[in-house]
Amino acid sequence: MPDQIPDDVMADRYNQLHKIQQEISKEENERLIGKNVELLVSGHEGRHDLDQNRMNGRSADFRLTHFDNSAQSARPGDLVEVKVLEAFANHIVAGAPINVKKTKGGDAHATWMAEKGDKKILLGIPTLASLKSL
């Protein structure tokens, strides 16, 4: 298209805007430090969750929160109340659950895990183990 700004100017403007937004997000998240929030616990999806001592959840306003689940008291689908300890631009870190509300969603996840195990869904790409078994 004619009359477009150069790519380097566009990138610079984007980076400036992104930096400001990150600062605002961090400030907003820092307001929650020391407060209790309720989370809907999500499943283990990240590499940091492999040991299942740290789990993720989303608050009512959809803030990503990582919390300590070393006591294994929370399951994906349950509601937990946690105290916010740290805040960053893109997520919040909280301590162990203060309260855990068992839910039908948590029950369904537990049933599914008991039936299927913790098998990852593959997208048609065979694993080395499955190839060796042929």
C-alpha positions as CSV (number, residue, x, y, z in Angstrom):
1,M,0.0,0.0,0.0
2,P,1.2,3.5,-0.6
3,D,2.0,6.0,2.1
4,Q,2.9,3.4,4.8
5,I,5.4,4.0,7.5
6,P,8.7,2.2,7.3
7,D,8.9,-1.2,9.1
8,D,11.6,0.1,11.6
9,V,9.3,2.9,12.7
10,M,6.4,0.5,13.0
11,A,8.5,-1.8,15.1
12,D,9.7,1.0,17.3
13,R,6.2,2.3,18.0
14,Y,5.0,-1.3,18.8
15,N,7.9,-1.8,21.2
16,Q,7.1,1.5,23.0
17,L,3.4,0.6,23.3
18,H,4.2,-2.9,24.5
19,K,6.6,-1.6,27.2
20,I,3.9,0.8,28.5
21,Q,1.3,-2.0,28.5
22,Q,3.6,-4.3,30.4
23,E,4.2,-1.6,33.0
24,I,0.5,-1.0,33.4
25,S,-0.2,-4.8,33.7
26,K,2.5,-5.2,36.3
27,E,1.2,-2.3,38.4
28,E,-2.4,-3.7,38.2
29,N,-1.2,-7.2,39.3
30,E,0.9,-5.8,42.1
31,R,-2.2,-4.3,43.6
32,L,-3.2,-7.9,44.4
33,I,-0.1,-8.8,46.5
34,G,-1.2,-9.9,50.0
35,K,-4.9,-10.4,48.9
36,N,-6.7,-13.6,48.5
37,V,-8.1,-14.6,45.1
38,E,-10.3,-17.5,44.0
39,L,-9.0,-19.5,41.0
40,L,-10.3,-22.2,38.7
41,V,-7.5,-24.7,38.5
42,S,-6.3,-25.6,35.1
43,G,-4.6,-28.8,33.9
44,H,-0.9,-29.3,33.7
45,E,0.2,-27.9,30.4
46,G,3.6,-26.3,30.8
47,R,7.0,-27.6,31.2
48,H,7.2,-26.2,34.7
49,D,4.3,-28.3,35.7
50,L,5.8,-31.7,35.1
51,D,6.3,-32.4,38.8
52,Q,2.8,-31.1,39.6
53,N,4.0,-29.2,42.6
54,R,3.1,-25.9,40.9
55,M,-0.3,-25.6,39.2
56,N,-2.0,-22.9,37.2
57,G,-5.4,-21.3,37.6
58,R,-7.4,-18.3,36.3
59,S,-9.0,-15.7,38.5
60,A,-12.5,-14.3,37.9
61,D,-10.9,-11.6,35.8
62,F,-8.9,-14.2,33.9
63,R,-5.4,-13.4,35.4
64,L,-3.0,-16.3,35.1
65,T,-1.9,-17.4,38.5
66,H,0.7,-20.0,39.4
67,F,0.4,-21.5,42.9
68,D,2.1,-24.0,45.1
69,N,0.3,-27.4,45.1
70,S,3.0,-29.5,46.7
71,A,0.4,-30.8,49.1
72,Q,-1.5,-32.2,46.0
73,S,-4.8,-30.8,47.4
74,A,-6.0,-29.2,44.2
75,R,-7.1,-30.9,41.0
76,P,-7.8,-29.4,37.6
77,G,-11.4,-28.2,37.7
78,D,-11.5,-27.4,41.4
79,L,-11.8,-23.9,42.9
80,V,-9.0,-22.7,45.2
81,E,-8.5,-19.7,47.3
82,V,-4.9,-18.5,47.4
83,K,-2.9,-15.6,48.7
84,V,-1.0,-13.6,46.1
85,L,2.8,-13.4,46.9
86,E,4.4,-11.9,43.8
87,A,3.2,-10.1,40.7
88,F,4.6,-9.8,37.2
89,A,3.3,-8.3,34.0
90,N,1.9,-11.5,32.6
91,H,1.2,-13.6,35.7
92,I,0.8,-13.8,39.4
93,V,2.4,-16.2,41.9
94,A,0.6,-17.4,45.0
95,G,1.1,-19.7,47.9
96,A,-0.5,-23.0,48.7
97,P,-4.3,-23.1,48.7
98,I,-6.0,-21.7,51.8
99,N,-9.3,-23.4,50.8
100,V,-10.1,-26.0,48.1
101,K,-13.6,-26.4,46.8
102,K,-14.0,-29.8,45.1
103,T,-16.2,-29.5,42.0
104,K,-17.9,-31.7,39.5
105,G,-15.2,-30.6,37.0
106,G,-12.5,-31.8,39.3
107,D,-14.3,-35.1,39.8
108,A,-14.6,-35.5,36.0
109,H,-10.9,-34.8,35.6
110,A,-10.0,-37.3,38.3
111,T,-12.2,-39.9,36.7
112,W,-10.7,-39.3,33.3
113,M,-7.2,-39.5,34.7
114,A,-8.0,-42.8,36.4
115,E,-9.4,-44.2,33.2
116,K,-6.9,-42.9,30.7
117,G,-3.8,-42.0,32.7
118,D,-1.7,-39.0,32.1
119,K,-1.3,-39.7,28.4
120,K,-0.6,-36.7,26.2
121,I,-2.6,-36.3,23.0
122,L,-0.3,-36.7,20.0
123,L,-1.1,-35.0,16.8
124,G,-0.2,-37.9,14.6
125,I,3.5,-37.7,15.3
126,P,4.7,-41.1,16.6
127,T,6.9,-41.3,19.6
128,L,10.2,-43.1,19.6
129,A,8.8,-45.7,22.0
130,S,5.8,-46.4,19.7
131,L,8.1,-46.8,16.7
132,K,10.4,-49.2,18.6
133,S,7.3,-51.4,19.5
134,L,6.5,-52.0,15.8
